[in-house]
Amino acid sequence: MPQESNEIESSNSQPDQLELIGFASSYTTTLSGLVELMEASRRAAARSVNAIMTATYWEIGRRIVELEQRGETRAEYGKQIIERLAKDLSDRFGRGFQKSNLFQMRAFYLTYPEKGQALTMQSASPEIFQTVSGEFPLPWSHYVKLLTIKSPDARAFYETESLKGGWSVRQLSRQINTQYYERTLLSRNKAAMLEKGFQPRSEDAVMPEEELKDPFVLEFLDLKDEYSENDLEEALIRHIESFLLELGGDFAFVGRQRRLRIGDQWFRVDLLFFHRRLRCLVIIDLKLGEFTYADAGQMHMYLNYARENWIYPGENPPVGLILCNKKNEAVAHYALEGLSNILAAEYQTTLPDEELLTTELERTRRVLENQLVGKGKLPES
Protein backbone atom coordinates (compact mmCIF):
# COMPACT_ATOMS: atom_id res chain seq x y z
CA MET A 1 0.00 0.00 0.00
CA PRO A 2 2.72 2.58 0.83
CA GLN A 3 4.31 1.90 -2.52
CA GLU A 4 0.97 2.49 -4.28
CA SER A 5 0.62 5.80 -2.39
CA ASN A 6 4.05 6.98 -3.59
CA GLU A 7 3.14 6.14 -7.17
CA ILE A 8 -0.08 8.15 -6.87
CA GLU A 9 1.83 11.16 -5.43
CA SER A 10 4.40 10.88 -8.22
CA SER A 11 1.73 10.80 -10.89
CA ASN A 12 -0.04 13.82 -9.33
CA SER A 13 3.19 15.89 -9.23
CA GLN A 14 4.08 15.18 -12.85
CA PRO A 15 1.46 17.53 -14.39
CA ASP A 16 2.62 20.30 -12.02
CA GLN A 17 6.18 20.04 -13.32
CA LEU A 18 5.02 20.01 -16.92
CA GLU A 19 2.81 22.98 -16.20
CA LEU A 20 5.74 24.91 -14.73
CA ILE A 21 7.91 24.07 -17.74
CA GLY A 22 5.14 25.19 -20.07
CA PHE A 23 4.65 28.43 -18.13
CA ALA A 24 8.40 29.18 -18.20
CA SER A 25 8.46 28.64 -21.94
CA SER A 26 5.41 30.86 -22.46
CA TYR A 27 6.85 33.55 -20.21
CA THR A 28 10.17 33.54 -22.07
CA THR A 29 8.34 33.84 -25.39
CA THR A 30 6.17 36.68 -24.08
CA LEU A 31 9.14 38.53 -22.59
CA SER A 32 11.09 38.20 -25.83
CA GLY A 33 8.11 39.55 -27.76
CA LEU A 34 7.70 42.52 -25.41
CA VAL A 35 11.39 43.40 -25.66
CA GLU A 36 11.17 43.23 -29.45
CA LEU A 37 8.01 45.38 -29.40
CA MET A 38 9.59 48.05 -27.16
CA GLU A 39 12.77 48.21 -29.24
CA ALA A 40 10.76 48.50 -32.46
CA SER A 41 8.56 51.21 -30.93
CA ARG A 42 11.55 53.20 -29.70
CA ARG A 43 13.22 53.00 -33.08
CA ALA A 44 9.99 54.12 -34.77
CA ALA A 45 9.71 57.04 -32.35
CA ALA A 46 13.33 58.04 -32.98
CA ARG A 47 12.83 57.82 -36.77
CA SER A 48 9.67 59.94 -36.57
CA VAL A 49 11.32 62.67 -34.46
CA ASN A 50 14.43 62.62 -36.64
CA ALA A 51 12.44 62.92 -39.88
CA ILE A 52 10.42 65.90 -38.63
CA MET A 53 13.54 67.50 -37.14
CA THR A 54 15.43 67.16 -40.43
CA ALA A 55 12.55 68.66 -42.41
CA THR A 56 12.35 71.54 -39.94
CA TYR A 57 16.06 72.29 -40.23
CA TRP A 58 15.85 72.19 -44.03
CA GLU A 59 13.05 74.76 -43.89
CA ILE A 60 14.99 76.96 -41.46
CA GLY A 61 17.94 76.86 -43.86
CA ARG A 62 15.69 77.79 -46.77
CA ARG A 63 14.24 80.77 -44.94
CA ILE A 64 17.70 81.99 -43.91
CA VAL A 65 18.83 81.90 -47.55
CA GLU A 66 15.64 83.67 -48.62
CA LEU A 67 16.18 86.38 -46.01
CA GLU A 68 19.76 86.86 -47.19
CA GLN A 69 18.64 87.22 -50.82
CA ARG A 70 16.26 90.01 -49.85
CA GLY A 71 19.13 92.02 -48.47
CA GLU A 72 22.68 92.64 -49.53
CA THR A 73 24.77 90.02 -51.25
CA ARG A 74 27.84 90.53 -49.08
CA ALA A 75 28.97 87.56 -46.99
CA GLU A 76 29.25 89.83 -43.98
CA TYR A 77 25.55 90.65 -44.26
CA GLY A 78 24.64 86.95 -44.14
CA LYS A 79 26.88 86.51 -41.10
CA GLN A 80 25.11 89.36 -39.30
CA ILE A 81 21.71 87.81 -40.04
CA ILE A 82 22.76 84.47 -38.57
CA GLU A 83 24.28 86.12 -35.51
CA ARG A 84 21.05 87.97 -34.82
CA LEU A 85 18.91 84.89 -35.46
CA ALA A 86 21.15 82.82 -33.18
CA LYS A 87 20.60 85.25 -30.32
CA ASP A 88 16.86 85.71 -30.84
CA LEU A 89 16.09 82.01 -31.34
CA SER A 90 18.30 80.98 -28.42
CA ASP A 91 16.53 83.48 -26.18
CA ARG A 92 13.20 81.99 -27.26
CA PHE A 93 13.99 78.26 -27.52
CA GLY A 94 17.25 77.77 -25.62
CA ARG A 95 19.62 75.15 -26.99
CA GLY A 96 20.13 74.20 -30.61
CA PHE A 97 20.43 77.58 -32.31
CA GLN A 98 24.07 78.49 -32.01
CA LYS A 99 25.59 80.23 -35.00
CA SER A 100 27.34 77.02 -36.07
CA ASN A 101 24.01 75.17 -36.06
CA LEU A 102 22.30 77.82 -38.18
CA PHE A 103 25.18 77.86 -40.67
CA GLN A 104 24.78 74.09 -40.85
CA MET A 105 21.04 74.36 -41.56
CA ARG A 106 21.78 76.93 -44.26
CA ALA A 107 24.37 74.61 -45.82
CA PHE A 108 21.89 71.71 -45.60
CA TYR A 109 19.33 73.59 -47.70
CA LEU A 110 21.94 74.73 -50.22
CA THR A 111 23.20 71.15 -50.57
CA TYR A 112 19.72 69.64 -50.96
CA PRO A 113 17.62 72.50 -52.43
CA GLU A 114 15.26 70.12 -54.27
CA LYS A 115 14.10 68.31 -51.13
CA GLY A 116 11.12 69.44 -49.10
CA GLN A 117 9.69 71.73 -51.75
CA ALA A 118 6.16 71.10 -50.43
CA LEU A 119 7.08 73.19 -47.40
CA THR A 120 7.58 76.24 -49.59
CA MET A 121 4.05 75.93 -50.95
CA GLN A 122 2.12 75.42 -47.71
CA SER A 123 2.15 76.76 -44.19
CA ALA A 124 4.26 74.96 -41.61
CA SER A 125 1.84 72.59 -39.90
CA PRO A 126 2.35 69.21 -38.19
CA GLU A 127 0.64 67.49 -41.12
CA ILE A 128 2.85 69.03 -43.78
CA PHE A 129 5.98 68.32 -41.75
CA GLN A 130 4.93 64.69 -41.43
CA THR A 131 4.45 64.51 -45.19
CA VAL A 132 7.65 66.30 -46.13
CA SER A 133 9.67 64.32 -43.61
CA GLY A 134 9.47 61.40 -46.06
CA GLU A 135 11.79 63.37 -48.34
CA PHE A 136 14.54 63.00 -45.73
CA PRO A 137 14.98 59.25 -45.21
CA LEU A 138 18.17 59.58 -43.15
CA PRO A 139 18.41 60.97 -39.60
CA TRP A 140 19.76 64.48 -39.10
CA SER A 141 22.98 63.12 -37.58
CA HIS A 142 23.68 61.36 -40.91
CA TYR A 143 23.19 64.58 -42.87
CA VAL A 144 25.55 66.38 -40.49
CA LYS A 145 28.21 63.84 -41.43
CA LEU A 146 27.39 64.03 -45.14
CA LEU A 147 27.73 67.83 -45.12
CA THR A 148 31.40 67.44 -44.20
CA ILE A 149 32.07 65.77 -47.58
CA LYS A 150 33.02 68.32 -50.24
CA SER A 151 32.73 66.06 -53.29
CA PRO A 152 29.10 65.82 -54.51
CA ASP A 153 29.79 62.38 -56.01
CA ALA A 154 31.27 61.04 -52.77
CA ARG A 155 28.41 62.54 -50.76
CA ALA A 156 25.82 60.93 -53.05
CA PHE A 157 27.65 57.60 -52.79
CA TYR A 158 27.64 57.60 -48.97
CA GLU A 159 24.02 58.72 -48.87
CA THR A 160 22.96 55.90 -51.20
CA GLU A 161 24.96 53.26 -49.38
CA SER A 162 23.62 54.44 -46.01
CA LEU A 163 20.08 53.99 -47.27
CA LYS A 164 20.71 50.62 -48.93
CA GLY A 165 22.71 49.21 -46.04
CA GLY A 166 20.75 50.77 -43.20
CA TRP A 167 23.98 52.21 -41.81
CA SER A 168 24.02 53.68 -38.34
CA VAL A 169 25.73 57.05 -37.97
CA ARG A 170 28.71 55.23 -36.46
CA GLN A 171 29.02 52.98 -39.49
CA LEU A 172 28.72 55.99 -41.82
CA SER A 173 31.43 57.82 -39.87
CA ARG A 174 33.72 54.81 -40.01
CA GLN A 175 33.24 54.41 -43.77
CA ILE A 176 33.94 58.09 -44.38
CA ASN A 177 37.03 58.04 -42.15
CA THR A 178 38.42 54.98 -43.90
CA GLN A 179 37.77 56.48 -47.37
CA TYR A 180 35.37 53.75 -48.41
CA TYR A 181 34.30 55.71 -51.52
CA GLU A 182 37.86 56.15 -52.77
CA ARG A 183 38.76 52.53 -52.02
CA THR A 184 35.70 51.32 -53.91
CA LEU A 185 36.62 53.43 -56.95
CA LEU A 186 40.15 52.02 -56.98
CA SER A 187 39.07 48.43 -56.42
CA ARG A 188 39.00 46.02 -59.34
CA ASN A 189 36.20 44.05 -57.70
CA LYS A 190 33.74 46.82 -56.86
CA ALA A 191 30.88 44.40 -56.22
CA ALA A 192 32.88 42.68 -53.49
CA MET A 193 33.78 46.03 -51.93
CA LEU A 194 30.13 47.13 -51.90
CA GLU A 195 29.02 43.82 -50.41
CA LYS A 196 31.67 44.12 -47.71
CA GLY A 197 30.49 47.64 -46.92
CA PHE A 198 27.06 46.33 -45.95
CA GLN A 199 28.54 44.26 -43.15
CA PRO A 200 28.33 46.20 -39.88
CA ARG A 201 30.73 45.79 -37.00
CA SER A 202 29.77 45.37 -33.37
CA GLU A 203 30.91 48.92 -32.57
CA ASP A 204 28.57 50.30 -35.27
CA ALA A 205 25.41 49.22 -33.43
CA VAL A 206 23.20 51.92 -31.93
CA MET A 207 20.64 50.83 -29.34
CA PRO A 208 17.09 52.28 -29.46
CA GLU A 209 17.61 54.19 -26.21
CA GLU A 210 20.77 55.74 -27.67
CA GLU A 211 18.79 56.96 -30.67
CA LEU A 212 16.28 58.67 -28.38
CA LYS A 213 19.10 60.18 -26.29
CA ASP A 214 20.94 61.43 -29.38
CA PRO A 215 22.06 64.99 -28.47
CA PHE A 216 20.46 66.30 -31.68
CA VAL A 217 17.09 64.81 -30.69
CA LEU A 218 17.34 66.06 -27.10
CA GLU A 219 18.29 69.50 -28.35
CA PHE A 220 15.41 69.62 -30.85
CA LEU A 221 12.85 68.54 -28.23
CA ASP A 222 14.48 70.78 -25.57
CA LEU A 223 14.88 67.80 -23.23
CA LYS A 224 17.46 67.50 -20.49
CA ASP A 225 20.09 64.79 -20.62
CA GLU A 226 21.38 64.21 -17.12
CA TYR A 227 22.52 60.61 -17.57
CA SER A 228 25.90 59.76 -16.03
CA GLU A 229 28.06 56.72 -16.60
CA ASN A 230 26.89 55.07 -13.37
CA ASP A 231 25.39 55.71 -9.96
CA LEU A 232 28.75 56.23 -8.27
CA GLU A 233 29.86 58.91 -10.71
CA GLU A 234 26.53 60.74 -10.45
CA ALA A 235 26.70 60.68 -6.65
CA LEU A 236 30.30 61.93 -6.67
CA ILE A 237 29.45 64.81 -9.01
CA ARG A 238 26.54 65.90 -6.84
CA HIS A 239 28.64 65.75 -3.68
CA ILE A 240 31.57 67.66 -5.18
CA GLU A 241 29.08 70.30 -6.32
CA SER A 242 27.74 70.68 -2.77
CA PHE A 243 31.25 70.58 -1.26
CA LEU A 244 32.54 73.43 -3.43
CA LEU A 245 29.47 75.56 -2.74
CA GLU A 246 29.96 75.04 0.98
CA LEU A 247 33.58 76.27 0.86
CA GLY A 248 32.40 79.87 0.73
CA GLY A 249 30.63 82.43 -1.38
CA ASP A 250 33.19 82.51 -4.19
CA PHE A 251 31.76 79.60 -6.19
CA ALA A 252 28.51 80.21 -8.12
CA PHE A 253 26.92 77.11 -9.69
CA VAL A 254 26.34 77.36 -13.45
CA GLY A 255 25.46 73.86 -14.61
CA ARG A 256 25.93 70.08 -14.40
CA GLN A 257 26.58 67.76 -17.35
CA ARG A 258 26.85 70.83 -19.61
CA ARG A 259 26.95 69.64 -23.20
CA LEU A 260 29.09 71.29 -25.87
CA ARG A 261 29.45 70.55 -29.54
CA ILE A 262 32.77 70.77 -31.37
CA GLY A 263 32.44 70.05 -35.08
CA ASP A 264 30.02 67.13 -35.28
CA GLN A 265 31.07 65.60 -31.95
CA TRP A 266 29.42 66.05 -28.56
CA PHE A 267 31.14 66.33 -25.19
CA ARG A 268 29.99 66.91 -21.62
CA VAL A 269 31.46 69.00 -18.85
CA ASP A 270 30.61 67.42 -15.49
CA LEU A 271 30.41 70.68 -13.51
CA LEU A 272 30.60 74.34 -14.43
CA PHE A 273 31.07 77.10 -11.82
CA PHE A 274 31.83 80.80 -11.87
CA HIS A 275 34.38 82.03 -9.32
CA ARG A 276 33.35 85.52 -8.25
CA ARG A 277 36.69 86.69 -6.85
CA LEU A 278 38.72 85.38 -9.79
CA ARG A 279 36.01 86.43 -12.27
CA CYS A 280 36.38 83.28 -14.33
CA LEU A 281 34.60 80.05 -15.19
CA VAL A 282 35.81 76.90 -13.45
CA ILE A 283 35.35 73.70 -15.47
CA ILE A 284 35.41 70.50 -13.42
CA ASP A 285 35.75 67.07 -14.99
CA LEU A 286 35.49 63.85 -12.96
CA LYS A 287 37.32 60.71 -14.05
CA LEU A 288 36.78 57.38 -12.32
CA GLY A 289 40.16 56.04 -13.39
CA GLU A 290 43.73 57.28 -13.17
CA PHE A 291 44.78 60.66 -14.51
CA THR A 292 46.17 60.41 -18.06
CA TYR A 293 47.59 62.81 -20.62
CA ALA A 294 44.37 62.35 -22.62
CA ASP A 295 42.41 63.86 -19.71
CA ALA A 296 44.66 66.93 -19.79
CA GLY A 297 44.24 67.23 -23.57
CA GLN A 298 40.46 67.01 -23.29
CA MET A 299 40.38 69.65 -20.56
CA HIS A 300 42.59 71.90 -22.67
CA MET A 301 40.03 71.56 -25.47
CA TYR A 302 37.20 72.44 -23.06
CA LEU A 303 39.09 75.54 -21.91
CA ASN A 304 39.67 76.69 -25.48
CA TYR A 305 35.98 76.18 -26.30
CA ALA A 306 34.84 78.01 -23.17
CA ARG A 307 37.24 80.87 -23.90
CA GLU A 308 35.67 81.36 -27.32
CA ASN A 309 32.02 80.63 -26.57
CA TRP A 310 31.17 80.91 -22.87
CA ILE A 311 33.03 83.82 -21.32
CA TYR A 312 31.80 87.42 -21.30
CA PRO A 313 33.85 90.59 -21.88
CA GLY A 314 35.93 91.51 -18.84
CA GLU A 315 36.17 87.95 -17.49
CA ASN A 316 39.46 86.14 -16.99
CA PRO A 317 40.30 82.99 -18.97
CA PRO A 318 38.58 79.84 -17.64
CA VAL A 319 40.40 77.35 -15.47
CA GLY A 320 39.97 73.58 -15.46
CA LEU A 321 40.04 71.17 -12.55
CA ILE A 322 40.35 67.43 -13.21
CA LEU A 323 39.29 65.14 -10.37
CA CYS A 324 40.47 61.57 -10.83
CA ASN A 325 38.98 59.00 -8.52
CA LYS A 326 40.33 55.47 -8.33
CA LYS A 327 40.16 53.00 -5.48
CA ASN A 328 42.88 53.82 -2.95
CA GLU A 329 43.93 56.80 -5.03
CA ALA A 330 42.47 60.25 -5.59
CA VAL A 331 44.09 63.00 -7.64
CA ALA A 332 43.14 66.63 -8.11
CA HIS A 333 44.88 68.34 -11.01
CA TYR A 334 44.57 71.91 -12.22
CA ALA A 335 44.75 72.50 -15.95
CA LEU A 336 46.42 75.89 -16.29
CA GLU A 337 47.82 75.67 -19.83
CA GLY A 338 47.77 78.93 -21.72
CA LEU A 339 47.56 81.15 -18.63
CA SER A 340 50.19 83.70 -17.69
CA ASN A 341 52.41 82.84 -14.72
CA ILE A 342 50.92 85.59 -12.58
CA LEU A 343 47.33 84.57 -13.28
CA ALA A 344 48.17 80.88 -12.82
CA ALA A 345 49.73 81.60 -9.43
CA GLU A 346 46.65 83.60 -8.41
CA TYR A 347 44.41 80.76 -9.41
CA GLN A 348 46.48 78.25 -7.45
CA THR A 349 46.36 80.32 -4.26
CA THR A 350 42.66 81.21 -4.53
CA LEU A 351 41.11 77.92 -5.62
CA PRO A 352 40.69 75.06 -3.11
CA ASP A 353 43.85 73.34 -1.96
CA GLU A 354 44.57 70.18 -3.97
CA GLU A 355 45.25 68.16 -0.81
CA LEU A 356 41.89 69.23 0.62
CA LEU A 357 40.11 68.18 -2.59
CA THR A 358 41.98 64.88 -2.72
CA THR A 359 41.10 64.02 0.87
CA GLU A 360 37.44 64.97 0.41
CA LEU A 361 37.16 63.04 -2.85
CA GLU A 362 38.61 59.87 -1.33
CA ARG A 363 36.44 60.15 1.79
CA THR A 364 33.34 60.72 -0.32
CA ARG A 365 34.13 57.76 -2.56
CA ARG A 366 34.35 55.40 0.42
CA VAL A 367 31.07 56.66 1.90
CA LEU A 368 29.20 56.46 -1.39
CA GLU A 369 30.54 53.03 -2.25
CA ASN A 370 29.35 51.70 1.11
CA GLN A 371 25.92 53.24 0.52
CA LEU A 372 25.62 51.82 -2.98
CA VAL A 373 26.78 48.35 -1.89
CA GLY A 374 24.07 48.43 0.77
CA LYS A 375 21.47 49.25 -1.90
CA GLY A 376 22.70 46.41 -4.10
CA LYS A 377 23.86 48.77 -6.87
CA LEU A 378 27.52 47.85 -6.51
CA PRO A 379 29.07 44.44 -5.82
CA GLU A 380 30.93 43.94 -2.56
CA SER A 381 34.68 44.14 -2.97
C-alpha positions in Angstrom: 0.0 0.0 0.0 2.7 2.6 0.8 4.3 1.9 -2.5 1.0 2.5 -4.3 0.6 5.8 -2.4 4.1 7.0 -3.6 3.1 6.1 -7.2 -0.1 8.2 -6.9 1.8 11.2 -5.4 4.4 10.9 -8.2 1.7 10.8 -10.9 0.0 13.8 -9.3 3.2 15.9 -9.2 4.1 15.2 -12.8 1.5 17.5 -14.4 2.6 20.3 -12.0 6.2 20.0 -13.3 5.0 20.0 -16.9 2.8 23.0 -16.2 5.7 24.9 -14.7 7.9 24.1 -17.7 5.1 25.2 -20.1 4.7 28.4 -18.1 8.4 29.2 -18.2 8.5 28.6 -21.9 5.4 30.9 -22.5 6.8 33.6 -20.2 10.2 33.5 -22.1 8.3 33.8 -25.4 6.2 36.7 -24.1 9.1 38.5 -22.6 11.1 38.2 -25.8 8.1 39.5 -27.8 7.7 42.5 -25.4 11.4 43.4 -25.7 11.2 43.2 -29.4 8.0 45.4 -29.4 9.6 48.0 -27.2 12.8 48.2 -29.2 10.8 48.5 -32.5 8.6 51.2 -30.9 11.5 53.2 -29.7 13.2 53.0 -33.1 10.0 54.1 -34.8 9.7 57.0 -32.3 13.3 58.0 -33.0 12.8 57.8 -36.8 9.7 59.9 -36.6 11.3 62.7 -34.5 14.4 62.6 -36.6 12.4 62.9 -39.9 10.4 65.9 -38.6 13.5 67.5 -37.1 15.4 67.2 -40.4 12.5 68.7 -42.4 12.4 71.5 -39.9 16.1 72.3 -40.2 15.9 72.2 -44.0 13.1 74.8 -43.9 15.0 77.0 -41.5 17.9 76.9 -43.9 15.7 77.8 -46.8 14.2 80.8 -44.9 17.7 82.0 -43.9 18.8 81.9 -47.5 15.6 83.7 -48.6 16.2 86.4 -46.0 19.8 86.9 -47.2 18.6 87.2 -50.8 16.3 90.0 -49.8 19.1 92.0 -48.5 22.7 92.6 -49.5 24.8 90.0 -51.3 27.8 90.5 -49.1 29.0 87.6 -47.0 29.3 89.8 -44.0 25.6 90.6 -44.3 24.6 87.0 -44.1 26.9 86.5 -41.1 25.1 89.4 -39.3 21.7 87.8 -40.0 22.8 84.5 -38.6 24.3 86.1 -35.5 21.0 88.0 -34.8 18.9 84.9 -35.5 21.1 82.8 -33.2 20.6 85.3 -30.3 16.9 85.7 -30.8 16.1 82.0 -31.3 18.3 81.0 -28.4 16.5 83.5 -26.2 13.2 82.0 -27.3 14.0 78.3 -27.5 17.3 77.8 -25.6 19.6 75.2 -27.0 20.1 74.2 -30.6 20.4 77.6 -32.3 24.1 78.5 -32.0 25.6 80.2 -35.0 27.3 77.0 -36.1 24.0 75.2 -36.1 22.3 77.8 -38.2 25.2 77.9 -40.7 24.8 74.1 -40.9 21.0 74.4 -41.6 21.8 76.9 -44.3 24.4 74.6 -45.8 21.9 71.7 -45.6 19.3 73.6 -47.7 21.9 74.7 -50.2 23.2 71.1 -50.6 19.7 69.6 -51.0 17.6 72.5 -52.4 15.3 70.1 -54.3 14.1 68.3 -51.1 11.1 69.4 -49.1 9.7 71.7 -51.8 6.2 71.1 -50.4 7.1 73.2 -47.4 7.6 76.2 -49.6 4.0 75.9 -50.9 2.1 75.4 -47.7 2.1 76.8 -44.2 4.3 75.0 -41.6 1.8 72.6 -39.9 2.4 69.2 -38.2 0.6 67.5 -41.1 2.8 69.0 -43.8 6.0 68.3 -41.7 4.9 64.7 -41.4 4.4 64.5 -45.2 7.7 66.3 -46.1 9.7 64.3 -43.6 9.5 61.4 -46.1 11.8 63.4 -48.3 14.5 63.0 -45.7 15.0 59.3 -45.2 18.2 59.6 -43.1 18.4 61.0 -39.6 19.8 64.5 -39.1 23.0 63.1 -37.6 23.7 61.4 -40.9 23.2 64.6 -42.9 25.5 66.4 -40.5 28.2 63.8 -41.4 27.4 64.0 -45.1 27.7 67.8 -45.1 31.4 67.4 -44.2 32.1 65.8 -47.6 33.0 68.3 -50.2 32.7 66.1 -53.3 29.1 65.8 -54.5 29.8 62.4 -56.0 31.3 61.0 -52.8 28.4 62.5 -50.8 25.8 60.9 -53.0 27.6 57.6 -52.8 27.6 57.6 -49.0 24.0 58.7 -48.9 23.0 55.9 -51.2 25.0 53.3 -49.4 23.6 54.4 -46.0 20.1 54.0 -47.3 20.7 50.6 -48.9 22.7 49.2 -46.0 20.7 50.8 -43.2 24.0 52.2 -41.8 24.0 53.7 -38.3 25.7 57.1 -38.0 28.7 55.2 -36.5 29.0 53.0 -39.5 28.7 56.0 -41.8 31.4 57.8 -39.9 33.7 54.8 -40.0 33.2 54.4 -43.8 33.9 58.1 -44.4 37.0 58.0 -42.2 38.4 55.0 -43.9 37.8 56.5 -47.4 35.4 53.8 -48.4 34.3 55.7 -51.5 37.9 56.2 -52.8 38.8 52.5 -52.0 35.7 51.3 -53.9 36.6 53.4 -57.0 40.1 52.0 -57.0 39.1 48.4 -56.4 39.0 46.0 -59.3 36.2 44.1 -57.7 33.7 46.8 -56.9 30.9 44.4 -56.2 32.9 42.7 -53.5 33.8 46.0 -51.9 30.1 47.1 -51.9 29.0 43.8 -50.4 31.7 44.1 -47.7 30.5 47.6 -46.9 27.1 46.3 -45.9 28.5 44.3 -43.1 28.3 46.2 -39.9 30.7 45.8 -37.0 29.8 45.4 -33.4 30.9 48.9 -32.6 28.6 50.3 -35.3 25.4 49.2 -33.4 23.2 51.9 -31.9 20.6 50.8 -29.3 17.1 52.3 -29.5 17.6 54.2 -26.2 20.8 55.7 -27.7 18.8 57.0 -30.7 16.3 58.7 -28.4 19.1 60.2 -26.3 20.9 61.4 -29.4 22.1 65.0 -28.5 20.5 66.3 -31.7 17.1 64.8 -30.7 17.3 66.1 -27.1 18.3 69.5 -28.4 15.4 69.6 -30.9 12.8 68.5 -28.2 14.5 70.8 -25.6 14.9 67.8 -23.2 17.5 67.5 -20.5 20.1 64.8 -20.6 21.4 64.2 -17.1 22.5 60.6 -17.6 25.9 59.8 -16.0 28.1 56.7 -16.6 26.9 55.1 -13.4 25.4 55.7 -10.0 28.7 56.2 -8.3 29.9 58.9 -10.7 26.5 60.7 -10.4 26.7 60.7 -6.7 30.3 61.9 -6.7 29.4 64.8 -9.0 26.5 65.9 -6.8 28.6 65.8 -3.7 31.6 67.7 -5.2 29.1 70.3 -6.3 27.7 70.7 -2.8 31.2 70.6 -1.3 32.5 73.4 -3.4 29.5 75.6 -2.7 30.0 75.0 1.0 33.6 76.3 0.9 32.4 79.9 0.7 30.6 82.4 -1.4 33.2 82.5 -4.2 31.8 79.6 -6.2 28.5 80.2 -8.1 26.9 77.1 -9.7 26.3 77.4 -13.5 25.5 73.9 -14.6 25.9 70.1 -14.4 26.6 67.8 -17.4 26.8 70.8 -19.6 27.0 69.6 -23.2 29.1 71.3 -25.9 29.4 70.6 -29.5 32.8 70.8 -31.4 32.4 70.0 -35.1 30.0 67.1 -35.3 31.1 65.6 -32.0 29.4 66.0 -28.6 31.1 66.3 -25.2 30.0 66.9 -21.6 31.5 69.0 -18.8 30.6 67.4 -15.5 30.4 70.7 -13.5 30.6 74.3 -14.4 31.1 77.1 -11.8 31.8 80.8 -11.9 34.4 82.0 -9.3 33.4 85.5 -8.3 36.7 86.7 -6.9 38.7 85.4 -9.8 36.0 86.4 -12.3 36.4 83.3 -14.3 34.6 80.1 -15.2 35.8 76.9 -13.4 35.3 73.7 -15.5 35.4 70.5 -13.4 35.8 67.1 -15.0 35.5 63.9 -13.0 37.3 60.7 -14.1 36.8 57.4 -12.3 40.2 56.0 -13.4 43.7 57.3 -13.2 44.8 60.7 -14.5 46.2 60.4 -18.1 47.6 62.8 -20.6 44.4 62.4 -22.6 42.4 63.9 -19.7 44.7 66.9 -19.8 44.2 67.2 -23.6 40.5 67.0 -23.3 40.4 69.7 -20.6 42.6 71.9 -22.7 40.0 71.6 -25.5 37.2 72.4 -23.1 39.1 75.5 -21.9 39.7 76.7 -25.5 36.0 76.2 -26.3 34.8 78.0 -23.2 37.2 80.9 -23.9 35.7 81.4 -27.3 32.0 80.6 -26.6 31.2 80.9 -22.9 33.0 83.8 -21.3 31.8 87.4 -21.3 33.8 90.6 -21.9 35.9 91.5 -18.8 36.2 87.9 -17.5 39.5 86.1 -17.0 40.3 83.0 -19.0 38.6 79.8 -17.6 40.4 77.3 -15.5 40.0 73.6 -15.5 40.0 71.2 -12.5 40.3 67.4 -13.2 39.3 65.1 -10.4 40.5 61.6 -10.8 39.0 59.0 -8.5 40.3 55.5 -8.3 40.2 53.0 -5.5 42.9 53.8 -2.9 43.9 56.8 -5.0 42.5 60.2 -5.6 44.1 63.0 -7.6 43.1 66.6 -8.1 44.9 68.3 -11.0 44.6 71.9 -12.2 44.7 72.5 -16.0 46.4 75.9 -16.3 47.8 75.7 -19.8 47.8 78.9 -21.7 47.6 81.1 -18.6 50.2 83.7 -17.7 52.4 82.8 -14.7 50.9 85.6 -12.6 47.3 84.6 -13.3 48.2 80.9 -12.8 49.7 81.6 -9.4 46.7 83.6 -8.4 44.4 80.8 -9.4 46.5 78.3 -7.4 46.4 80.3 -4.3 42.7 81.2 -4.5 41.1 77.9 -5.6 40.7 75.1 -3.1 43.8 73.3 -2.0 44.6 70.2 -4.0 45.2 68.2 -0.8 41.9 69.2 0.6 40.1 68.2 -2.6 42.0 64.9 -2.7 41.1 64.0 0.9 37.4 65.0 0.4 37.2 63.0 -2.9 38.6 59.9 -1.3 36.4 60.2 1.8 33.3 60.7 -0.3 34.1 57.8 -2.6 34.3 55.4 0.4 31.1 56.7 1.9 29.2 56.5 -1.4 30.5 53.0 -2.3 29.4 51.7 1.1 25.9 53.2 0.5 25.6 51.8 -3.0 26.8 48.4 -1.9 24.1 48.4 0.8 21.5 49.2 -1.9 22.7 46.4 -4.1 23.9 48.8 -6.9 27.5 47.9 -6.5 29.1 44.4 -5.8 30.9 43.9 -2.6 34.7 44.1 -3.0 
